[in-house]
Amino acid sequence: MIDAFFIAISVLVFTCLAVLSLLFTTYFPTYTEGGAAYRHGTIPVVILGSIVVVALLILLHITKILTRLNAGHVAWIVAAYLAIAGMGWAILANTWPDRDALDLMVSAQELGTADDPLWSHGAYMERFPYQVPFVLFLRLMQTVFGSNAYVAVELVNSLCSAAAGYLLIRYAMEVFGNEAANVTAVLTICFLPAILYTTFAYGNIPAMPFAIGALLVQYRYFQNQRFRTALLSAILVTISIMFKSTMVVVLIAMCLVWLISCVTKRQWKNLAATVASLVIYAVCTSGLNAAVARKYDVVTNDGLPKIAWIAMGLHTEDYPDITDIPGRYDGFVWTWQGDDYDTTTATQDSKAALKQTWEHFTSDPAYAVRFMGRKLLFIWTDPLYESILESNWSTEGPRKPGAMASRPMTRVLHSVYYGKLNTVILSVADVVQLLTFLGVVVLLISKRKQLHVEQMVPVIACLGMVLIYIFWEAKPQYALPVGWLMIAYAGCGLDVMADRGAQWVEKFTAQHKKNGRIGA
């Protein structure tokens, strides 16, 4: 019953995402987030591209290549490809950290020094203490690599992207089998944000291999019931959260499935696994922040209340006519400056903003529908998840003079951002996004009687992200984990499509030959 509930909800959600991704494509012609635009004429290209991919998979089925190839070996090849391509892109892009990434790099430099404005009262790090673990990672890069720290971060991103690709294929192999894992490998190769995001000095990419590793290890725990396996999965997901705080949704999904399995199967060890996971998460995150506060005499326990991000995600004040993109970052979390920074006041002001939103929505339901529609469209129809934007801002960041888009570019790089290569990249990403969402739907429908809740932890985590970003401040970048995690499920769904297509082709061919012999 519980399995059927999650499957039904997932089919509904991913069907909607598939339809949106087919009808709309978000892109950034001016390379500013507020300048997002939507393409509507890409449907024929996306459909044709999808047909070509499925036809290729059918051919691979007919020739038994998907069966003969060892997905474990393929996973290593894909990992090597992602690592090389990621570093190649970093060299070609020739960019630098900007905006939040630059703030984090500077925060790492300032930590433990006499001059530390980003750690002062009401400044960046006091407002956003969840960034402390990643700042410590950047500090390590700066200590070891000095002025080449940013290049080192790009290298780590490339290796983490490779590890995430490898682990995702392994996950598909263990949960769905060798053929599905090979199809997952094909999608992973074509998942361009895994390459394009390597220039981003942020926790998005480093968090992914630990999250996928946690999901893989938890699935193994359900097979072997060894408590140390559960502890390892808890440690891995905690590391992921420390790199990127929103990955806490993965932990919640893991704990939810542990509790469901505990109740439905009377496996009380799962309750202990849940408690241990929450304790490990709480101790590691809070303990690290407390240790940093004690060692460096900074404040790490006075961050903005979470309600501030919800208020910003539902902020209507700046969008009376929906002329801008609702629900994205609008600076609301910087409302309280200098000595006026106070978390109690921030909580009260956030509640007042939410009240204003509620009144606006209830007095004008049509506006509320347009608001949510525009927000969901912005978040879920960018097939590149803002990866290409993060390396080519056309406006100056607050800390570094000169816009990225103004830097000298080779002809190839210019084409990636503005020319024919840009069209190709966006088209490939568009096809992959549609096939990912569509493949998940096919899997859930075709395997609905075989799937059990222990196999659906990543799906449940992605459902949680979809739900949260209805209310939370959000943008396409935040949807990256959903697009990445669902590739393993899409691989199985597309494998089902290809297998049935191959059966139809073989049946048609056999019938044609039979009719030919009869005619003779």
FIDO-617796 format. One record per atom (N, C-alpha, C): x, z, y. Coordinates in steps of 0.1 Angstrom, whole numbers, plus 5000, padded with zeros to 4 digits. Atoms other than C-alpha are relative to their C-alpha. Layout:
% FIDO-617796
XZY ...
This chain:
% FIDO-617796
500850004988 500050005000 500950005013 499149994989 502850095024 500849875002 499350135000 504749785014 499249895007 500950114995 501749565021 499750025015 500249974986 501249735055 501249945009 498950054993 504749655067 500149854999 499950155002 504649305053 499049935009 501050064992 501349235071 500450005015 499649994986 502649365105 501149905003 498850094998 505949175100 499649865001 500550145000 504148845092 499449975014 500750024987 502048885124 501049995011 499150004989 504948965146 500949885000 499050115000 507448705134 499349865000 500750134998 504748435133 499849985015 500150014986 504148505170 501349965006 498750044995 507848495177 500449864997 499750145004 508248165158 499249915009 500850084991 505348015178 500649995014 499449994986 506948135211 501349925000 498750075000 510348005201 499949854999 500250145001 508947665193 499449945013 500650054988 506847625225 500850025012 499249974988 509347775250 501550024996 498649975001 513047785255 500550055013 499549944988 514548025280 501549955002 498650034997 517747905298 500250045014 499649954987 519647985330 500749895008 499450114993 520247675351 500950045011 499249964989 521647865380 501050114996 499249905005 523448115358 499950135008 500349874995 521748415373 498850044991 501049955008 519448635353 498649985006 501350024994 516648615378 499649865001 500350144999 516948245378 499649934986 500450055013 515748205342 498949905001 501050115000 513647895335 499649974986 500550035013 511647765306 499949854997 500250145004 511847435288 498849994991 501250025009 508647305272 500149874992 499950135007 509746955261 500949994988 499150005011 512047055233 499450014987 500749995013 509447075206 500449894990 499650105009 510146735191 501450024994 498649985004 513946805190 500150114990 499949895008 513447145175 499449984986 500750035013 510947025148 500949904992 499150105008 513246725139 501250074995 498949935004 516246955138 499750094988 500449915010 514447205116 499849924987 500250085012 513346925092 501349954994 498750055004 516946795090 500750114992 499449895006 518147145081 499450034986 500749975012 515447205055 500349894989 499750115009 516146855040 501450014994 498649985004 519846935038 500050114989 500149895010 518947265019 499449954987 500650065012 516747064996 501049924992 499050085007 519546834988 501050094993 499149915006 521847124982 499450074987 500749955011 519247264958 500049904988 500150115010 518846934939 501449984993 498650025005 522646904935 500650134994 499649875006 522847274924 501250065007 498949954993 525547334950 499850155004 500349864996 523847654962 500150094988 499849925012 523847774926 501450024996 498649995005 527447694918 500950075010 499149934991 528947824950 499850154999 500149855001 529848194948 499950055014 500349964986 528348354979 501050105005 499049914997 530948624978 501349945006 498950084995 533748364983 499649945013 500550064988 531648185009 500050105012 500049904989 531248505029 501450025006 498649994994 535048525033 500349885009 499850124992 535148165045 499350015014 500849984988 532348235070 500750105010 499449904991 534148545083 501249945007 498850064994 537348355088 499649905011 500550094990 535448085107 499550075012 500549934988 533748335130 501150065008 498849944994 537048515137 500849895008 499250114993 538848185146 499249945011 500850064990 535948045165 499850095012 500249904989 535448365185 501250015009 498849994992 539048385196 500249865007 499950134993 539048005203 499149995012 500950004988 536048045226 500550095011 499549914990 537648345243 501149935008 498950074993 540748135251 499449895009 500650114993 538647835262 499250055012 500849954989 536248045284 500850055011 499149954990 539148215302 499250095011 500849924991 536848475317 500550145002 499549864998 537048845327 498850095000 501249905000 534849165325 499450005014 500749994987 532249185352 498750094998 501249914999 529249405362 500250124991 499949885009 528649675335 501350004992 498850015008 531549555314 501250055009 498949964991 533849595344 499950155004 500149864997 532449935353 500550094988 499649925012 533150055317 501649994999 498550015000 536749915319 500650095011 499449914990 537350095352 499850154997 500249865004 535750415339 501050054990 499049975010 538150405310 501450035007 498849984992 541050365335 500050135008 500149884992 539850655356 500050134992 500249885008 539250905328 501350085000 498849915000 541651195332 500949985011 499150024988 543051085365 499350075012 500549934989 542651245399 499049915008 500950094993 540850935413 499049954989 501050035010 537650905392 498649985006 501350014994 534750785414 498949974991 501050035009 532850645385 499650114991 500349875007 532850995369 499450115009 500449904990 531751175401 498550024999 501449965001 528351325407 499149885003 500950114998 525551075403 500549864999 499450135002 527950795396 499749944986 500350085012 527950545367 500050094987 499949935012 529150775339 499250124999 500949895001 527151075348 498549954997 501450055003 523950865348 499949944986 500050065013 524850685316 501050054990 499049945009 526750925294 500049944986 500050065013 525750735263 501149904998 498950105001 528550495272 501450074998 498749935002 531250765267 500749954988 499250055012 532150655231 500749865002 499450134998 532650295241 501150005011 499049984990 534650405272 501350054993 498849955007 536950595249 500749894992 499550115007 537350285228 500849915009 499350084990 538350085259 501250075005 498849924996 540750365269 501149984989 499150025011 542350325235 500749865001 499550144998 542649945241 501050005012 499150004988 544250015275 501350074997 498849935004 546650265261 501049924991 499250085010 547850035233 500549875006 499750144996 547749695250 500249995015 499750014986 548049785287 499249905007 500750104992 547249495310 499249894991 500750105009 546149285279 498850074993 501149935006 543349535271 498849914998 501250085001 540649285278 500149894989 499850105011 542149025255 499950074987 500149925013 542449295228 498550024997 501449985002 538749365233 499349874994 500550135005 537948995228 500449984985 499550015014 540049005196 499250094991 500849915008 538149305183 498649954999 501450065001 534849135192 500049894989 499950115010 535948835171 500050054986 499849955013 536949045142 498750074996 501349935003 533649255144 498949904997 501050115002 531648935146 500249944986 499750055014 533448815114 499650104990 500449905009 532849145097 498550004998 501550005001 529149135106 499549884992 500450115008 528848785092 500250024986 499749975014 530548885060 499050094994 500949895006 528449195055 498549954999 501350065001 525249005063 499849924988 500050085012 525948755036 500050084987 499949915011 526849035012 498650074998 501349945001 523549205020 499049914994 501050105006 521548885013 500349984985 499750025014 523448844981 499550114991 500449885008 522749194968 498450025000 501549975000 519049204979 499349884995 500850115003 517948844974 500749904990 499350085009 520648674952 500949905006 499050094996 523348414953 499649885009 500450124993 521448114965 499550035014 500449954987 519748304993 501150035009 498949964992 523048435004 500849885005 499350124995 524548085006 499249945011 500850054989 521647975028 500250095012 499749914989 522248285049 501449975006 498750044994 525848165053 499949885009 500250124992 524647835066 499450045014 500549964987 522548005093 501050085008 499049924993 525348245101 501049915007 499050104994 527747955108 499449945012 500750064988 525147815132 499550105010 500549904991 524348145149 501050015011 499050014990 526248065181 500350135008 499749874993 525848405199 501150084994 498949925007 528148555173 501349965005 498750054995 530848335188 500150025015 500050004985 529848315225 500050145006 500049864994 529548695229 501350074999 498749935002 533148765220 500750035013 499449974987 534048755257 499450125007 500849904994 531649035265 500650144997 499449875002 533449375269 498950115000 501149915001 530449575258 499950044985 500249955014 529249755226 499249914991 500950085008 526949485214 500649954987 499450065012 529249305190 500750114991 499549905009 531249605177 499050084993 501049925006 528049785169 499449934987 500750075010 526749505146 500650024985 499549985014 529149535115 499750134995 500349875005 528549905113 498550024997 501550005003 524749865115 499749934987 500250085012 524749595089 500650074988 499349925010 527249795068 499150124996 500849895003 524950095070 498849964992 501250055007 521949895058 500449964986 499550045014 523949745029 500350124992 499749885008 525250085018 498850084997 501249935003 521850245021 499249934988 500650085011 520449964998 500750034987 499349965012 523150044973 499750144996 500449865003 522150414976 498750004992 501350015007 518650314965 500249954985 499750055014 520250154934 500750114992 499249915008 522650424924 499750155002 500449864997 521150744940 501250105001 498849914998 524650884948 499950055014 500249954987 524351114977 501249975010 498950034991 527851034990 499849855006 500350134994 526650674994 499150015012 500949984989 523850795016 500750065012 499249954989 526350995037 500849895006 499250114994 528550685041 499149915009 500950094992 525550485054 499650085013 500349924988 524750775078 501249995010 498850014992 528350765091 500149875007 499950134994 528250395096 499049975011 501050024990 525050385115 500250085012 499649914988 526250675137 501149935008 498950084993 529350465146 499449895008 500750114993 527050175154 499350055013 500749944989 524950395177 501050045011 499149964990 528050525194 500649885008 499650124993 529050165203 498849955009 501250064993 525450065213 498950094997 501049895002 522950345218 498749954995 501350055005 519850125211 500049984985 499950015015 521050095175 499450124993 500749885005 519350435171 498849964993 501250055007 516350225161 500349974985 499650035014 518250125129 500050144992 500149875007 518750495121 498650054998 501449965002 515050565127 499449934988 500650085011 514150285103 500550054987 499449955012 516550415077 499450134996 500549875003 515250765079 498549994996 501450025004 511650645078 499849954986 500150055014 512250455046 500550114990 499649885009 514150755031 498850094998 501249905001 511050975039 498949934991 501050065007 508650715025 500350004985 499650005014 510650684993 500050144994 500149865004 510851064991 498650044996 501449965002 507051104993 499449924988 500750095010 506050804971 500650014987 499350005013 508650834944 500550144996 499649865003 509251214945 501550014999 498549995001 512951154951 500550095012 499849904989 513651474971 501449995006 498650024995 517351374975 499949925013 500150084988 516151125001 499750085012 500349914989 514851415022 501450065006 498749954996 518351555022 500849905007 499350114994 519751215031 499549985014 500550014987 517451205061 500550105009 499549894992 518451545073 501449985003 498550014998 522151475068 500249895010 499850114991 521851145087 499750045015 500449954987 520151315117 501150095005 498949904996 522751595117 501349935004 498850084997 525651355115 499949935014 500250074987 524251155144 500150105012 500049914989 523551455166 501450075002 498749944998 526851625159 501149915006 499050104996 528951315164 499849965015 500250044986 527351195196 500150115010 500049894990 526751525213 501450075000 498749945001 530051665200 501149935007 499050084993 532151385213 499850015015 500249994986 530551395247 500450145005 499649864996 531051775249 501550015000 498649995000 534651735239 500649935012 499550074988 535251475266 499850085013 500349924988 533551695292 500950115001 499149895000 535651985282 501549965003 498650044998 538951795281 500349945014 499850074987 538551595313 499350055012 500749934989 536351825333 499049905007 501050094995 533551565337 498650044995 501449975005 529751585333 499549894991 500550095010 528351425302 498650044995 501349955005 525051615298 498949995010 501050014989 523151515329 499649865003 500350144999 522251155322 498549985004 501350034996 519150985335 499050024988 501049995011 515951065315 499649864995 500350125006 514850795291 498749945007 501250054993 511550765310 500349915011 499650094989 513450595338 500049864996 499950145006 514050295316 498649944997 501350045003 510450285306 499349965013 500650034987 509350305342 500549865006 499450134995 511750015351 499449884991 500650115008 510449815321 498649965003 501450024996 506949845334 499850005015 500049994985 507749835371 499249885005 500950114994 505049635390 500249995015 499950004986 506049715425 500749875005 499250114995 508549425428 499449864995 500650125005 506249175410 498549995002 501450004998 502949165427 499349874996 500550135004 502448795419 500749944988 499250055011 504648765389 500949885004 499150104996 507048555409 501350014994 498749985007 510048705392 499750034986 500149975015 510748815356 499750144999 500449865001 508849135349 500750074989 499549925011 510349415329 501550004998 498550005001 514049335334 500650105010 499349914991 516649535352 499749975015 500250024985 515749585389 500650105009 499349904992 517949865400 499350135002 500849884999 515350135396 500850124996 499249885005 517850365378 501050045010 499149964990 519950365409 499350055013 500849954988 517150495432 500650125006 499549874995 518750835435 501550005002 498650024997 522050815453 500750135005 499249894995 524851055461 499450144996 500549875002 523651415465 498650014996 501550005004 520051305459 499849974985 500250025014 520851235423 499650134993 500549885007 518851485403 499049954989 500850055012 517351425368 498550055001 501449964999 514251635376 499249915009 500750094991 513451425406 499849864994 500050135007 514251115385 498849994991 501149995010 511751225359 498649995008 501250004993 509051295385 499749865006 500150134994 509650965403 499649894989 500350095011 509550775370 498550014995 501449985003 506250935361 499049945010 500850064989 504850835395 500049854999 499950155002 506050475389 499149964989 500850035012 504350475355 498550015004 501449984995 501150605371 499549885008 500350124992 501250325396 499849884992 500150115009 501750075368 498750004993 501349985007 498750215349 498949965009 501150034991 496550195379 499949855003 500050154997 497649835386 499549934988 500450065012 497149735350 498550014998 501549975002 493649895347 499149945010 500850064990 492449755380 500149854999 499950155001 493649405372 500549974986 499650035014 493749345334 500749864998 499450135001 494548975339 501450005004 498649984995 497649075358 500850074989 499349935011 498649315329 500449904989 499750105011 498349025304 501149915005 498950094995 500448795326 501350075000 498749924999 503049065331 500650014986 499449985013 503449135294 500349864994 499750135006 503248765285 501449955006 498850044994 506048685310 501250084995 498949925005 508148975298 500449964986 499750045014 507848885261 500649864999 499550135000 508548525269 501550005004 498649994996 511748615287 500950064989 499149935010 513048845260 500249924987 500050055013 512248645229 500149854998 499950155001 512648275237 501349945005 498650054997 516348255247 500750004987 499450015013 517948125215 501550045001 498649964999 521448215229 500150155004 500149864997 520348575238 501050045012 499249984988 522148545272 501549994998 498550005003 525548495255 500749915009 499350094991 526448195276 499950045015 500149954986 525248355308 501150115003 499149894998 527548655303 501549965003 498750054997 530648435307 500049905011 500050104990 529548225336 499050045012 500849964989 527748435363 500449925012 499750084988 527348225394 500050085013 500049914989 527048525417 501250104998 498949905001 529848775425 499550134995 500349865005 529849105407 500350105011 499849904989 529849425428 501450055002 498649954999 533449505420 501149905000 498950105001 535249175416 499649885009 500350124992 535348905443 500149874992 500050135006 534648555432 499150004988 500950015011 532048435408 500649934988 499450065012 532948345372 499849855000 500350145000 531248005376 500949925009 499150074990 533747925404 501449984994 498750015005 536747955382 500449864995 499650135005 538747645372 499649984986 500550035013 537347475341 500549874995 499750135006 538447215317 498849924998 501150085001 536246925311 499150044988 500849955012 535147065277 499250135004 500749884996 534347405292 498849975010 501050044990 532447245321 498849944993 501150065008 530347045295 499350114993 500749895007 529647365276 498950075009 500949934991 528047515307 499049915007 500850084992 526647215325 499749864995 500150145005 526946895304 499349984987 500650045013 526146735271 500250114990 499749895010 527747015251 499050115002 501049894997 525347265268 498749964993 501250045006 522447055256 500050014985 499949995015 523747045220 500050144996 499949865003 524547415220 498650065000 501349944998 521047505233 499149954989 500950065010 519347265208 500350064986 499749945013 521247405178 499550145000 500449864999 520547765189 498450004999 501550015000 516847665194 499549984985 500350035014 516647525158 500250134992 499749885008 518347835144 499050115002 500949894997 516048075162 498649974994 501350035006 512847895150 500150024985 499949985015 514147875114 500250144996 499849865003 515148235115 498650075000 501349944999 511648355126 499149954989 500950065009 509848105104 500550044985 499649965013 512048185074 499650144996 500549865002 511248555077 498550004995 501450015003 507548465076 499849954986 500150065014 507948245045 500450104989 499649905010 509848515027 499050114998 501049895001 507348785035 498749964993 501250055007 504448575023 500349974986 499750045014 506048424992 500450114991 499549895009 507648744980 499250135002 500749884997 504948984991 499750094989 500349925011 504249104956 501350064994 498849955005 507949164948 500750095009 499349924990 509149314980 499650155000 500349864998 509349694983 500650055012 499649954987 509949915013 501550025001 498649984999 513549985004 500849875003 499350134996 514349605009 499649965014 500550044987 512649605043 500550085011 499549914989 514749855063 500449915012 499650084988 516249575086 498749955007 501250064994 512749425091 499350115008 500649894993 511349765100 500750045013 499249974988 514249825124 499749905011 500350114990 513449485141 498650025005 501449974995 509749575143 500150115011 499849904990 510849885161 500549955013 499450054988 512949695186 498949915007 501050074993 510049455193 499050095007 500949914994 507749745199 500650075012 499449924989 510149945221 500249915012 499850084989 510949645243 498849955007 501250024993 507349605252 499950095012 500149904989 507749915273 501350025007 498649974995 511549955278 500449885009 499350114992 513549765304 500749914990 499550085011 514649465284 500349865005 499750144997 516149115285 500549944986 499750075013 517248855258 501250064993 498949945006 520549035253 499750114990 500449885009 518749335238 499449954987 500650065012 517049105213 501049954990 499050065008 520348995198 500050064986 500049955014 520249245168 498949954992 501150055008 516849115158 500449864995 499750135005 518048755157 501150004990 498850005010 521248855138 499550064987 500449935012 519649095113 499149924991 501050075008 516848865103 500549874994 499450125006 519248585093 500050014985 500049985015 519548735058 498649984994 501450025005 515748735054 499649865001 500350144998 515448395069 500749914989 499350075010 518048275044 499250004987 500850005012 515848385015 498849925002 501250084997 512748235031 500349854999 499750145001 514447905036 500449954987 499650035014 515847915001 498749974992 501350025007 512247944988 499449875004 500550134995 511247645010 500849894993 499250105005 514147444998 499849984985 500350015015 513547534961 498749934997 501350075002 509947424963 500149865004 499850144996 510947114981 500749924990 499250065010 513447034955 499249974987 500950025012 510847084927 499149895003 500950114997 508546844945 500749874999 499250125000 511246584949 500349964985 499750035014 512246614912 498749964993 501350045007 508546594901 499649865005 500450134995 507946294923 500949894994 499050095005 511146124911 499749974985 500350015015 510246194874 498749914998 501350085001 506646054880 500349865003 499750144996 508045744897 500749934988 499350065011 510445684868 499049974988 500950025011 507645734843 499049885002 500850114996 505345494861 500749874998 499250125001 508145244862 500249954985 499950045015 508645254824 498749954995 501350045005 504945224818 499749865005 500350144995 504744914841 500949904992 499250105008 507644754821 499449974987 
